[in-house]
């Protein structure tokens, strides 16, 4: 996990999110990590206003999830997010999903995101202000 990470998602596992084996189905891990991604992007200034005003957005191009401990209905989870890498057009995040009741890491997700010009549908460098926010975040001391 990166040194600097922030809380980006809090939630619970509902019974309808569990499969026939009684644990949270993989599709719900992806959904919770997606919500954490957008929460984190907003902390960096990439929110709905940014998308509407500047016509830039984010596209996930690769996600690798490691399932470490099963979650069952009623488990409460937090996701913490940090930055693994910044390139001119690419940001790589790591999410860590923690079972609040046990303190165990339930899953991790490494997500590669590309900054996209929504008009041309092509990758585009992050604006300087966003790159600076990312660098500032990466340089913060761990909590």
N, CA, C and O atoms as a GROMACS GRO file, in nm:
protein
  572
    1UNK      N    1   0.085  -0.119   0.000
    1UNK     CA    2   0.000   0.000   0.000
    1UNK      C    3   0.088   0.124   0.000
    1UNK      O    4   0.192   0.126   0.066
    2UNK      N    5   0.049   0.225  -0.073
    2UNK     CA    6   0.126   0.350  -0.070
    2UNK      C    7   0.130   0.409   0.070
    2UNK      O    8   0.042   0.380   0.152
    3UNK      N    9   0.230   0.491   0.098
    3UNK     CA   10   0.241   0.556   0.228
    3UNK      C   11   0.120   0.640   0.262
    3UNK      O   12   0.063   0.629   0.371
    4UNK      N   13   0.079   0.725   0.168
    4UNK     CA   14  -0.033   0.816   0.190
    4UNK      C   15  -0.160   0.754   0.134
    4UNK      O   16  -0.166   0.718   0.017
    5UNK      N   17  -0.260   0.742   0.220
    5UNK     CA   18  -0.388   0.688   0.175
    5UNK      C   19  -0.500   0.757   0.252
    5UNK      O   20  -0.480   0.805   0.364
    6UNK      N   21  -0.617   0.762   0.190
    6UNK     CA   22  -0.731   0.828   0.251
    6UNK      C   23  -0.854   0.738   0.242
    6UNK      O   24  -0.864   0.651   0.156
    7UNK      N   25  -0.945   0.762   0.333
    7UNK     CA   26  -1.072   0.691   0.333
    7UNK      C   27  -1.156   0.740   0.216
    7UNK      O   28  -1.182   0.859   0.203
    8UNK      N   29  -1.199   0.648   0.131
    8UNK     CA   30  -1.276   0.685   0.012
    8UNK      C   31  -1.412   0.615   0.001
    8UNK      O   32  -1.491   0.647  -0.088
    9UNK      N   33  -1.438   0.520   0.088
    9UNK     CA   34  -1.567   0.449   0.083
    9UNK      C   35  -1.595   0.388   0.219
    9UNK      O   36  -1.505   0.334   0.283
   10UNK      N   37  -1.720   0.397   0.262
   10UNK     CA   38  -1.770   0.327   0.381
   10UNK      C   39  -1.900   0.260   0.342
   10UNK      O   40  -1.984   0.323   0.277
   11UNK      N   41  -1.918   0.136   0.378
   11UNK     CA   42  -2.042   0.069   0.343
   11UNK      C   43  -2.059  -0.062   0.415
   11UNK      O   44  -1.978  -0.101   0.499
   12UNK      N   45  -2.166  -0.129   0.380
   12UNK     CA   46  -2.201  -0.256   0.442
   12UNK      C   47  -2.228  -0.358   0.332
   12UNK      O   48  -2.267  -0.323   0.221
   13UNK      N   49  -2.208  -0.484   0.364
   13UNK     CA   50  -2.243  -0.593   0.273
   13UNK      C   51  -2.387  -0.632   0.302
   13UNK      O   52  -2.421  -0.674   0.413
   14UNK      N   53  -2.472  -0.618   0.201
   14UNK     CA   54  -2.613  -0.653   0.215
   14UNK      C   55  -2.636  -0.797   0.171
   14UNK      O   56  -2.559  -0.850   0.090
   15UNK      N   57  -2.741  -0.860   0.222
   15UNK     CA   58  -2.767  -1.000   0.184
   15UNK      C   59  -2.779  -1.021   0.034
   15UNK      O   60  -2.733  -1.123  -0.018
   16UNK      N   61  -2.839  -0.926  -0.038
   16UNK     CA   62  -2.856  -0.943  -0.184
   16UNK      C   63  -2.725  -0.930  -0.261
   16UNK      O   64  -2.720  -0.956  -0.381
   17UNK      N   65  -2.617  -0.888  -0.191
   17UNK     CA   66  -2.486  -0.880  -0.255
   17UNK      C   67  -2.409  -1.012  -0.241
   17UNK      O   68  -2.297  -1.025  -0.290
   18UNK      N   69  -2.470  -1.108  -0.173
   18UNK     CA   70  -2.403  -1.236  -0.151
   18UNK      C   71  -2.453  -1.340  -0.251
   18UNK      O   72  -2.568  -1.337  -0.296
   19UNK      N   73  -2.363  -1.431  -0.285
   19UNK     CA   74  -2.398  -1.534  -0.383
   19UNK      C   75  -2.445  -1.661  -0.312
   19UNK      O   76  -2.462  -1.662  -0.190
   20UNK      N   77  -2.465  -1.765  -0.387
   20UNK     CA   78  -2.518  -1.890  -0.333
   20UNK      C   79  -2.422  -1.959  -0.237
   20UNK      O   80  -2.460  -2.055  -0.170
   21UNK      N   81  -2.298  -1.911  -0.228
   21UNK     CA   82  -2.202  -1.967  -0.131
   21UNK      C   83  -2.199  -1.885  -0.002
   21UNK      O   84  -2.126  -1.918   0.092
   22UNK      N   85  -2.279  -1.776   0.002
   22UNK     CA   86  -2.293  -1.701   0.125
   22UNK      C   87  -2.195  -1.587   0.144
   22UNK      O   88  -2.195  -1.523   0.250
   23UNK      N   89  -2.110  -1.558   0.045
   23UNK     CA   90  -2.019  -1.444   0.061
   23UNK      C   91  -2.043  -1.341  -0.049
   23UNK      O   92  -2.106  -1.370  -0.151
   24UNK      N   93  -1.992  -1.220  -0.027
   24UNK     CA   94  -2.015  -1.113  -0.123
   24UNK      C   95  -1.960  -1.154  -0.260
   24UNK      O   96  -1.846  -1.199  -0.273
   25UNK      N   97  -2.044  -1.137  -0.362
   25UNK     CA   98  -2.006  -1.173  -0.498
   25UNK      C   99  -1.906  -1.073  -0.553
   25UNK      O  100  -1.907  -0.956  -0.515
   26UNK      N  101  -1.819  -1.118  -0.642
   26UNK     CA  102  -1.711  -1.036  -0.696
   26UNK      C  103  -1.761  -0.907  -0.762
   26UNK      O  104  -1.690  -0.807  -0.760
   27UNK      N  105  -1.881  -0.909  -0.819
   27UNK     CA  106  -1.931  -0.788  -0.885
   27UNK      C  107  -1.946  -0.673  -0.786
   27UNK      O  108  -1.934  -0.556  -0.825
   28UNK      N  109  -1.972  -0.703  -0.660
   28UNK     CA  110  -1.993  -0.598  -0.562
   28UNK      C  111  -1.860  -0.540  -0.514
   28UNK      O  112  -1.854  -0.422  -0.479
   29UNK      N  113  -1.754  -0.619  -0.512
   29UNK     CA  114  -1.621  -0.564  -0.482
   29UNK      C  115  -1.588  -0.457  -0.586
   29UNK      O  116  -1.544  -0.347  -0.552
   30UNK      N  117  -1.612  -0.491  -0.712
   30UNK     CA  118  -1.583  -0.398  -0.821
   30UNK      C  119  -1.664  -0.270  -0.804
   30UNK      O  120  -1.610  -0.161  -0.822
   31UNK      N  121  -1.790  -0.282  -0.769
   31UNK     CA  122  -1.875  -0.165  -0.750
   31UNK      C  123  -1.828  -0.076  -0.636
   31UNK      O  124  -1.826   0.046  -0.649
   32UNK      N  125  -1.791  -0.138  -0.525
   32UNK     CA  126  -1.743  -0.059  -0.410
   32UNK      C  127  -1.610   0.008  -0.443
   32UNK      O  128  -1.587   0.123  -0.404
   33UNK      N  129  -1.523  -0.062  -0.513
   33UNK     CA  130  -1.397   0.000  -0.554
   33UNK      C  131  -1.422   0.114  -0.653
   33UNK      O  132  -1.351   0.214  -0.650
   34UNK      N  133  -1.522   0.100  -0.739
   34UNK     CA  134  -1.555   0.207  -0.833
   34UNK      C  135  -1.602   0.332  -0.759
   34UNK      O  136  -1.561   0.444  -0.793
   35UNK      N  137  -1.686   0.314  -0.658
   35UNK     CA  138  -1.730   0.429  -0.579
   35UNK      C  139  -1.612   0.496  -0.509
   35UNK      O  140  -1.605   0.618  -0.502
   36UNK      N  141  -1.520   0.415  -0.459
   36UNK     CA  142  -1.400   0.470  -0.395
   36UNK      C  143  -1.316   0.548  -0.496
   36UNK      O  144  -1.260   0.652  -0.463
   37UNK      N  145  -1.310   0.499  -0.620
   37UNK     CA  146  -1.232   0.568  -0.724
   37UNK      C  147  -1.288   0.707  -0.751
   37UNK      O  148  -1.212   0.804  -0.760
   38UNK      N  149  -1.420   0.718  -0.764
   38UNK     CA  150  -1.480   0.848  -0.793
   38UNK      C  151  -1.469   0.941  -0.674
   38UNK      O  152  -1.451   1.062  -0.691
   39UNK      N  153  -1.481   0.888  -0.554
   39UNK     CA  154  -1.461   0.970  -0.434
   39UNK      C  155  -1.320   1.026  -0.430
   39UNK      O  156  -1.299   1.143  -0.400
   40UNK      N  157  -1.223   0.941  -0.463
   40UNK     CA  158  -1.084   0.985  -0.463
   40UNK      C  159  -1.058   1.087  -0.573
   40UNK      O  160  -0.990   1.187  -0.551
   41UNK      N  161  -1.113   1.062  -0.692
   41UNK     CA  162  -1.096   1.157  -0.803
   41UNK      C  163  -1.150   1.294  -0.763
   41UNK      O  164  -1.089   1.396  -0.795
   42UNK      N  165  -1.264   1.298  -0.694
   42UNK     CA  166  -1.321   1.425  -0.650
   42UNK      C  167  -1.227   1.497  -0.553
   42UNK      O  168  -1.217   1.619  -0.556
   43UNK      N  169  -1.159   1.422  -0.468
   43UNK     CA  170  -1.062   1.482  -0.376
   43UNK      C  171  -0.947   1.547  -0.452
   43UNK      O  172  -0.884   1.641  -0.403
   44UNK      N  173  -0.919   1.496  -0.571
   44UNK     CA  174  -0.813   1.554  -0.655
   44UNK      C  175  -0.864   1.667  -0.744
   44UNK      O  176  -0.786   1.731  -0.814
   45UNK      N  177  -0.995   1.691  -0.741
   45UNK     CA  178  -1.052   1.797  -0.824
   45UNK      C  179  -1.117   1.749  -0.951
   45UNK      O  180  -1.162   1.829  -1.032
   46UNK      N  181  -1.123   1.618  -0.970
   46UNK     CA  182  -1.186   1.563  -1.090
   46UNK      C  183  -1.325   1.515  -1.049
   46UNK      O  184  -1.347   1.397  -1.021
   47UNK      N  185  -1.418   1.608  -1.047
   47UNK     CA  186  -1.555   1.579  -1.007
   47UNK      C  187  -1.649   1.612  -1.124
   47UNK      O  188  -1.603   1.640  -1.234
   48UNK      N  189  -1.779   1.609  -1.100
   48UNK     CA  190  -1.872   1.632  -1.210
   48UNK      C  191  -1.858   1.772  -1.269
   48UNK      O  192  -1.875   1.790  -1.389
   49UNK      N  193  -1.826   1.872  -1.186
   49UNK     CA  194  -1.805   2.008  -1.239
   49UNK      C  195  -1.686   2.010  -1.334
   49UNK      O  196  -1.693   2.071  -1.441
   50UNK      N  197  -1.578   1.944  -1.295
   50UNK     CA  198  -1.460   1.937  -1.380
   50UNK      C  199  -1.494   1.873  -1.514
   50UNK      O  200  -1.455   1.924  -1.620
   51UNK      N  201  -1.565   1.763  -1.510
   51UNK     CA  202  -1.602   1.691  -1.633
   51UNK      C  203  -1.688   1.779  -1.722
   51UNK      O  204  -1.662   1.788  -1.842
   52UNK      N  205  -1.789   1.843  -1.666
   52UNK     CA  206  -1.881   1.926  -1.745
   52UNK      C  207  -1.813   2.051  -1.800
   52UNK      O  208  -1.835   2.087  -1.916
   53UNK      N  209  -1.732   2.116  -1.719
   53UNK     CA  210  -1.671   2.242  -1.760
   53UNK      C  211  -1.555   2.224  -1.858
   53UNK      O  212  -1.538   2.305  -1.949
   54UNK      N  213  -1.477   2.120  -1.840
   54UNK     CA  214  -1.354   2.105  -1.918
   54UNK      C  215  -1.363   1.995  -2.025
   54UNK      O  216  -1.276   1.985  -2.111
   55UNK      N  217  -1.468   1.914  -2.019
   55UNK     CA  218  -1.488   1.805  -2.115
   55UNK      C  219  -1.375   1.703  -2.111
   55UNK      O  220  -1.332   1.650  -2.214
   56UNK      N  221  -1.327   1.678  -1.989
   56UNK     CA  222  -1.229   1.572  -1.966
   56UNK      C  223  -1.288   1.477  -1.863
   56UNK      O  224  -1.367   1.517  -1.778
   57UNK      N  225  -1.248   1.353  -1.871
   57UNK     CA  226  -1.294   1.254  -1.776
   57UNK      C  227  -1.188   1.150  -1.752
   57UNK      O  228  -1.072   1.167  -1.789
   58UNK      N  229  -1.229   1.042  -1.689
   58UNK     CA  230  -1.139   0.932  -1.655
   58UNK      C  231  -1.194   0.802  -1.711
   58UNK      O  232  -1.315   0.780  -1.712
   59UNK      N  233  -1.104   0.717  -1.757
   59UNK     CA  234  -1.143   0.584  -1.805
   59UNK      C  235  -1.053   0.481  -1.739
   59UNK      O  236  -0.930   0.488  -1.749
   60UNK      N  237  -1.114   0.386  -1.672
   60UNK     CA  238  -1.038   0.274  -1.619
   60UNK      C  239  -0.998   0.183  -1.733
   60UNK      O  240  -1.082   0.142  -1.813
   61UNK      N  241  -0.869   0.150  -1.741
   61UNK     CA  242  -0.822   0.064  -1.849
   61UNK      C  243  -0.770  -0.071  -1.800
   61UNK      O  244  -0.757  -0.165  -1.878
   62UNK      N  245  -0.741  -0.081  -1.672
   62UNK     CA  246  -0.698  -0.210  -1.616
   62UNK      C  247  -0.726  -0.210  -1.468
   62UNK      O  248  -0.698  -0.113  -1.397
   63UNK      N  249  -0.781  -0.323  -1.420
   63UNK     CA  250  -0.807  -0.339  -1.277
   63UNK      C  251  -0.767  -0.479  -1.237
   63UNK      O  252  -0.809  -0.578  -1.297
   64UNK      N  253  -0.684  -0.487  -1.135
   64UNK     CA  254  -0.642  -0.616  -1.081
   64UNK      C  255  -0.687  -0.624  -0.936
   64UNK      O  256  -0.642  -0.546  -0.852
   65UNK      N  257  -0.776  -0.719  -0.907
   65UNK     CA  258  -0.831  -0.734  -0.772
   65UNK      C  259  -0.775  -0.861  -0.710
   65UNK      O  260  -0.774  -0.967  -0.772
   66UNK      N  261  -0.729  -0.848  -0.586
   66UNK     CA  262  -0.685  -0.963  -0.508
   66UNK      C  263  -0.786  -0.982  -0.395
   66UNK      O  264  -0.804  -0.893  -0.312
   67UNK      N  265  -0.850  -1.098  -0.392
   67UNK     CA  266  -0.947  -1.131  -0.288
   67UNK      C  267  -0.874  -1.204  -0.177
   67UNK      O  268  -0.814  -1.309  -0.199
   68UNK      N  269  -0.878  -1.146  -0.056
   68UNK     CA  270  -0.796  -1.199   0.053
   68UNK      C  271  -0.877  -1.268   0.162
   68UNK      O  272  -0.836  -1.373   0.211
   69UNK      N  273  -0.990  -1.211   0.198
   69UNK     CA  274  -1.078  -1.268   0.302
   69UNK      C  275  -1.222  -1.249   0.258
   69UNK      O  276  -1.258  -1.144   0.206
   70UNK      N  277  -1.303  -1.350   0.280
   70UNK     CA  278  -1.444  -1.340   0.241
   70UNK      C  279  -1.518  -1.239   0.327
   70UNK      O  280  -1.487  -1.219   0.444
   71UNK      N  281  -1.617  -1.177   0.265
   71UNK     CA  282  -1.708  -1.089   0.336
   71UNK      C  283  -1.847  -1.150   0.331
   71UNK      O  284  -1.885  -1.210   0.230
   72UNK      N  285  -1.922  -1.136   0.440
   72UNK     CA  286  -2.058  -1.191   0.446
   72UNK      C  287  -2.156  -1.079   0.479
   72UNK      O  288  -2.116  -0.970   0.519
   73UNK      N  289  -2.285  -1.108   0.464
   73UNK     CA  290  -2.388  -1.008   0.491
   73UNK      C  291  -2.370  -0.952   0.631
   73UNK      O  292  -2.350  -1.025   0.728
   74UNK      N  293  -2.378  -0.820   0.639
   74UNK     CA  294  -2.363  -0.751   0.767
   74UNK      C  295  -2.224  -0.698   0.793
   74UNK      O  296  -2.206  -0.611   0.878
   75UNK      N  297  -2.123  -0.748   0.721
   75UNK     CA  298  -1.988  -0.694   0.739
   75UNK      C  299  -1.984  -0.549   0.695
   75UNK      O  300  -2.041  -0.512   0.592
   76UNK      N  301  -1.918  -0.467   0.774
   76UNK     CA  302  -1.900  -0.325   0.740
   76UNK      C  303  -1.758  -0.308   0.689
   76UNK      O  304  -1.662  -0.359   0.747
   77UNK      N  305  -1.745  -0.234   0.577
   77UNK     CA  306  -1.615  -0.219   0.514
   77UNK      C  307  -1.581  -0.072   0.490
   77UNK      O  308  -1.669   0.011   0.468
   78UNK      N  309  -1.453  -0.044   0.496
   78UNK     CA  310  -1.398   0.084   0.454
   78UNK      C  311  -1.299   0.055   0.342
   78UNK      O  312  -1.234  -0.049   0.341
   79UNK      N  313  -1.289   0.149   0.248
   79UNK     CA  314  -1.187   0.141   0.144
   79UNK      C  315  -1.096   0.262   0.161
   79UNK      O  316  -1.141   0.376   0.173
   80UNK      N  317  -0.967   0.234   0.162
   80UNK     CA  318  -0.864   0.337   0.168
   80UNK      C  319  -0.791   0.337   0.034
   80UNK      O  320  -0.763   0.231  -0.022
   81UNK      N  321  -0.761   0.456  -0.016
   81UNK     CA  322  -0.703   0.469  -0.148
   81UNK      C  323  -0.574   0.549  -0.143
   81UNK      O  324  -0.563   0.649  -0.071
   82UNK      N  325  -0.477   0.504  -0.220
   82UNK     CA  326  -0.350   0.574  -0.236
   82UNK      C  327  -0.308   0.570  -0.381
   82UNK      O  328  -0.368   0.501  -0.463
   83UNK      N  329  -0.204   0.645  -0.411
   83UNK     CA  330  -0.154   0.654  -0.548
   83UNK      C  331  -0.025   0.576  -0.562
   83UNK      O  332   0.069   0.596  -0.486
   84UNK      N  333  -0.021   0.486  -0.659
   84UNK     CA  334   0.100   0.410  -0.688
   84UNK      C  335   0.188   0.480  -0.790
   84UNK      O  336   0.311   0.473  -0.782
   85UNK      N  337   0.125   0.549  -0.886
   85UNK     CA  338   0.204   0.606  -0.995
   85UNK      C  339   0.128   0.718  -1.064
   85UNK      O  340   0.006   0.713  -1.079
   86UNK      N  341   0.201   0.819  -1.106
   86UNK     CA  342   0.148   0.926  -1.190
   86UNK      C  343   0.235   0.938  -1.313
   86UNK      O  344   0.357   0.951  -1.304
   87UNK      N  345   0.171   0.933  -1.430
   87UNK     CA  346   0.236   0.963  -1.557
   87UNK      C  347   0.157   1.077  -1.621
   87UNK      O  348   0.050   1.111  -1.571
   88UNK      N  349   0.205   1.136  -1.730
   88UNK     CA  350   0.135   1.253  -1.787
   88UNK      C  351  -0.014   1.232  -1.814
   88UNK      O  352  -0.093   1.325  -1.795
   89UNK      N  353  -0.054   1.112  -1.858
   89UNK     CA  354  -0.194   1.086  -1.890
   89UNK      C  355  -0.255   0.975  -1.805
   89UNK      O  356  -0.372   0.941  -1.821
   90UNK      N  357  -0.176   0.919  -1.713
   90UNK     CA  358  -0.216   0.798  -1.642
   90UNK      C  359  -0.197   0.813  -1.491
   90UNK      O  360  -0.100   0.872  -1.445
   91UNK      N  361  -0.293   0.759  -1.418
   91UNK     CA  362  -0.286   0.753  -1.273
   91UNK      C  363  -0.312   0.608  -1.232
   91UNK      O  364  -0.407   0.546  -1.280
   92UNK      N  365  -0.228   0.555  -1.144
   92UNK     CA  366  -0.248   0.419  -1.094
   92UNK      C  367  -0.278   0.428  -0.945
   92UNK      O  368  -0.198   0.479  -0.867
   93UNK      N  369  -0.396   0.376  -0.908
   93UNK     CA  370  -0.441   0.378  -0.769
   93UNK      C  371  -0.433   0.240  -0.707
   93UNK      O  372  -0.438   0.139  -0.777
   94UNK      N  373  -0.421   0.238  -0.577
   94UNK     CA  374  -0.440   0.112  -0.503
   94UNK      C  375  -0.546   0.137  -0.397
   94UNK      O  376  -0.536   0.227  -0.315
   95UNK      N  377  -0.650   0.053  -0.403
   95UNK     CA  378  -0.756   0.052  -0.302
   95UNK      C  379  -0.732  -0.066  -0.209
   95UNK      O  380  -0.689  -0.174  -0.252
   96UNK      N  381  -0.760  -0.045  -0.082
   96UNK     CA  382  -0.755  -0.154   0.016
   96UNK      C  383  -0.888  -0.156   0.091
   96UNK      O  384  -0.924  -0.059   0.156
   97UNK      N  385  -0.961  -0.269   0.080
   97UNK     CA  386  -1.090  -0.285   0.146
   97UNK      C  387  -1.068  -0.356   0.280
   97UNK      O  388  -1.017  -0.468   0.285
   98UNK      N  389  -1.108  -0.288   0.387
   98UNK     CA  390  -1.087  -0.340   0.522
   98UNK      C  391  -1.221  -0.379   0.584
   98UNK      O  392  -1.317  -0.301   0.579
   99UNK      N  393  -1.228  -0.497   0.642
   99UNK     CA  394  -1.344  -0.540   0.720
   99UNK      C  395  -1.330  -0.474   0.857
   99UNK      O  396  -1.239  -0.507   0.933
  100UNK      N  397  -1.420  -0.381   0.888
  100UNK     CA  398  -1.409  -0.304   1.011
  100UNK      C  399  -1.420  -0.394   1.134
  100UNK      O  400  -1.353  -0.369   1.235
  101UNK      N  401  -1.502  -0.497   1.128
  101UNK     CA  402  -1.521  -0.585   1.242
  101UNK      C  403  -1.398  -0.666   1.280
  101UNK      O  404  -1.373  -0.691   1.398
  102UNK      N  405  -1.321  -0.707   1.180
  102UNK     CA  406  -1.205  -0.792   1.207
  102UNK      C  407  -1.072  -0.720   1.188
  102UNK      O  408  -0.969  -0.764   1.240
  103UNK      N  409  -1.074  -0.610   1.115
  103UNK     CA  410  -0.950  -0.540   1.082
  103UNK      C  411  -0.874  -0.603   0.967
  103UNK      O  412  -0.767  -0.555   0.929
  104UNK      N  413  -0.929  -0.711   0.912
  104UNK     CA  414  -0.862  -0.781   0.802
  104UNK      C  415  -0.878  -0.707   0.670
  104UNK      O  416  -0.979  -0.642   0.646
  105UNK      N  417  -0.777  -0.719   0.585
  105UNK     CA  418  -0.789  -0.673   0.448
  105UNK      C  419  -0.870  -0.776   0.372
  105UNK      O  420  -0.828  -0.892   0.359
  106UNK      N  421  -0.986  -0.736   0.322
  106UNK     CA  422  -1.073  -0.828   0.247
  106UNK      C  423  -1.030  -0.838   0.102
  106UNK      O  424  -1.038  -0.945   0.041
  107UNK      N  425  -0.983  -0.725   0.046
  107UNK     CA  426  -0.943  -0.724  -0.096
  107UNK      C  427  -0.860  -0.599  -0.123
  107UNK      O  428  -0.868  -0.500  -0.050
  108UNK      N  429  -0.781  -0.607  -0.229
  108UNK     CA  430  -0.710  -0.490  -0.280
  108UNK      C  431  -0.740  -0.480  -0.429
  108UNK      O  432  -0.770  -0.579  -0.496
  109UNK      N  433  -0.730  -0.358  -0.479
  109UNK     CA  434  -0.752  -0.334  -0.622
  109UNK      C  435  -0.650  -0.234  -0.671
  109UNK      O  436  -0.641  -0.123  -0.618
  110UNK      N  437  -0.574  -0.273  -0.771
  110UNK     CA  438  -0.486  -0.179  -0.840
  110UNK      C  439  -0.557  -0.139  -0.968
  110UNK      O  440  -0.592  -0.223  -1.051
  111UNK      N  441  -0.579  -0.008  -0.984
  111UNK     CA  442  -0.659   0.044  -1.094
  111UNK      C  443  -0.578   0.145  -1.174
  111UNK      O  444  -0.527   0.243  -1.120
  112UNK      N  445  -0.568   0.119  -1.303
  112UNK     CA  446  -0.501   0.210  -1.395
  112UNK      C  447  -0.608   0.294  -1.464
  112UNK      O  448  -0.700   0.242  -1.526
  113UNK      N  449  -0.593   0.427  -1.451
  113UNK     CA  450  -0.691   0.522  -1.504
  113UNK      C  451  -0.622   0.613  -1.604
  113UNK      O  452  -0.510   0.658  -1.582
  114UNK      N  453  -0.691   0.640  -1.715
  114UNK     CA  454  -0.640   0.730  -1.816
  114UNK      C  455  -0.726   0.856  -1.819
  114UNK      O  456  -0.849   0.848  -1.813
  115UNK      N  457  -0.661   0.971  -1.828
  115UNK     CA  458  -0.730   1.100  -1.842
  115UNK      C  459  -0.769   1.114  -1.989
  115UNK      O  460  -0.684   1.101  -2.077
  116UNK      N  461  -0.897   1.140  -2.015
  116UNK     CA  462  -0.951   1.134  -2.151
  116UNK      C  463  -1.019   1.266  -2.189
  116UNK      O  464  -1.092   1.325  -2.110
  117UNK      N  465  -0.991   1.310  -2.312
  117UNK     CA  466  -1.064   1.421  -2.372
  117UNK      C  467  -1.197   1.363  -2.420
  117UNK      O  468  -1.199   1.278  -2.509
  118UNK      N  469  -1.306   1.408  -2.362
  118UNK     CA  470  -1.436   1.349  -2.394
  118UNK      C  471  -1.487   1.384  -2.533
  118UNK      O  472  -1.575   1.317  -2.586
  119UNK      N  473  -1.432   1.488  -2.592
  119UNK     CA  474  -1.472   1.523  -2.729
  119UNK      C  475  -1.402   1.435  -2.832
  119UNK      O  476  -1.466   1.382  -2.923
  120UNK      N  477  -1.272   1.421  -2.818
  120UNK     CA  478  -1.197   1.341  -2.915
  120UNK      C  479  -1.194   1.193  -2.880
  120UNK      O  480  -1.162   1.109  -2.964
  121UNK      N  481  -1.228   1.163  -2.754
  121UNK     CA  482  -1.224   1.024  -2.704
  121UNK      C  483  -1.082   0.968  -2.706
  121UNK      O  484  -1.062   0.849  -2.727
  122UNK      N  485  -0.985   1.056  -2.684
  122UNK     CA  486  -0.844   1.015  -2.681
  122UNK      C  487  -0.783   1.057  -2.549
  122UNK      O  488  -0.831   1.149  -2.482
  123UNK      N  489  -0.677   0.986  -2.512
  123UNK     CA  490  -0.607   1.022  -2.389
  123UNK      C  491  -0.549   1.162  -2.400
  123UNK      O  492  -0.515   1.209  -2.508
  124UNK      N  493  -0.539   1.228  -2.285
  124UNK     CA  494  -0.494   1.366  -2.283
  124UNK      C  495  -0.419   1.390  -2.152
  124UNK      O  496  -0.461   1.340  -2.048
  125UNK      N  497  -0.310   1.464  -2.154
  125UNK     CA  498  -0.236   1.490  -2.030
  125UNK      C  499  -0.324   1.557  -1.924
  125UNK      O  500  -0.412   1.637  -1.955
  126UNK      N  501  -0.297   1.523  -1.799
  126UNK     CA  502  -0.364   1.590  -1.689
  126UNK      C  503  -0.325   1.738  -1.691
  126UNK      O  504  -0.211   1.770  -1.722
  127UNK      N  505  -0.418   1.827  -1.658
  127UNK     CA  506  -0.379   1.967  -1.643
  127UNK      C  507  -0.279   1.981  -1.527
  127UNK      O  508  -0.276   1.899  -1.436
  128UNK      N  509  -0.199   2.084  -1.533
  128UNK     CA  510  -0.095   2.105  -1.432
  128UNK      C  511  -0.152   2.107  -1.291
  128UNK      O  512  -0.092   2.050  -1.200
  129UNK      N  513  -0.267   2.171  -1.272
  129UNK     CA  514  -0.324   2.181  -1.138
  129UNK      C  515  -0.359   2.043  -1.081
  129UNK      O  516  -0.342   2.020  -0.961
  130UNK      N  517  -0.406   1.952  -1.164
  130UNK     CA  518  -0.438   1.816  -1.118
  130UNK      C  519  -0.308   1.740  -1.090
  130UNK      O  520  -0.297   1.674  -0.986
  131UNK      N  521  -0.212   1.748  -1.180
  131UNK     CA  522  -0.083   1.682  -1.157
  131UNK      C  523  -0.019   1.731  -1.028
  131UNK      O  524   0.038   1.652  -0.953
  132UNK      N  525  -0.028   1.862  -1.002
  132UNK     CA  526   0.029   1.917  -0.879
  132UNK      C  527  -0.042   1.862  -0.755
  132UNK      O  528   0.022   1.830  -0.655
  133UNK      N  529  -0.176   1.851  -0.762
  133UNK     CA  530  -0.252   1.795  -0.649
  133UNK      C  531  -0.212   1.650  -0.624
  133UNK      O  532  -0.197   1.608  -0.509
  134UNK      N  533  -0.194   1.575  -0.731
  134UNK     CA  534  -0.153   1.434  -0.717
  134UNK      C  535  -0.016   1.426  -0.652
  134UNK      O  536   0.005   1.348  -0.559
  135UNK      N  537   0.078   1.505  -0.700
  135UNK     CA  538   0.214   1.505  -0.642
  135UNK      C  539   0.211   1.547  -0.496
  135UNK      O  540   0.278   1.486  -0.412
  136UNK      N  541   0.133   1.651  -0.464
  136UNK     CA  542   0.121   1.695  -0.325
  136UNK      C  543   0.067   1.583  -0.238
  136UNK      O  544   0.114   1.561  -0.127
  137UNK      N  545  -0.034   1.513  -0.290
  137UNK     CA  546  -0.092   1.402  -0.215
  137UNK      C  547   0.013   1.293  -0.191
  137UNK      O  548   0.024   1.240  -0.080
  138UNK      N  549   0.088   1.261  -0.295
  138UNK     CA  550   0.188   1.152  -0.285
  138UNK      C  551   0.299   1.188  -0.185
  138UNK      O  552   0.358   1.100  -0.124
  139UNK      N  553   0.326   1.318  -0.169
  139UNK     CA  554   0.434   1.361  -0.082
  139UNK      C  555   0.392   1.381   0.062
  139UNK      O  556   0.476   1.402   0.149
  140UNK      N  557   0.261   1.374   0.088
  140UNK     CA  558   0.213   1.389   0.227
  140UNK      C  559   0.266   1.276   0.313
  140UNK      O  560   0.281   1.163   0.265
  141UNK      N  561   0.296   1.305   0.439
  141UNK     CA  562   0.336   1.196   0.528
  141UNK      C  563   0.218   1.105   0.558
  141UNK      O  564   0.102   1.147   0.553
  142UNK      N  565   0.248   0.980   0.588
  142UNK     CA  566   0.143   0.883   0.623
  142UNK      C  567   0.073   0.927   0.749
  142UNK      O  568   0.133   0.986   0.838
  143UNK      N  569  -0.057   0.896   0.757
  143UNK     CA  570  -0.136   0.929   0.878
  143UNK      C  571  -0.095   0.841   0.994
  143UNK      O  572  -0.150   0.854   1.104
   0.00000   0.00000   0.00000
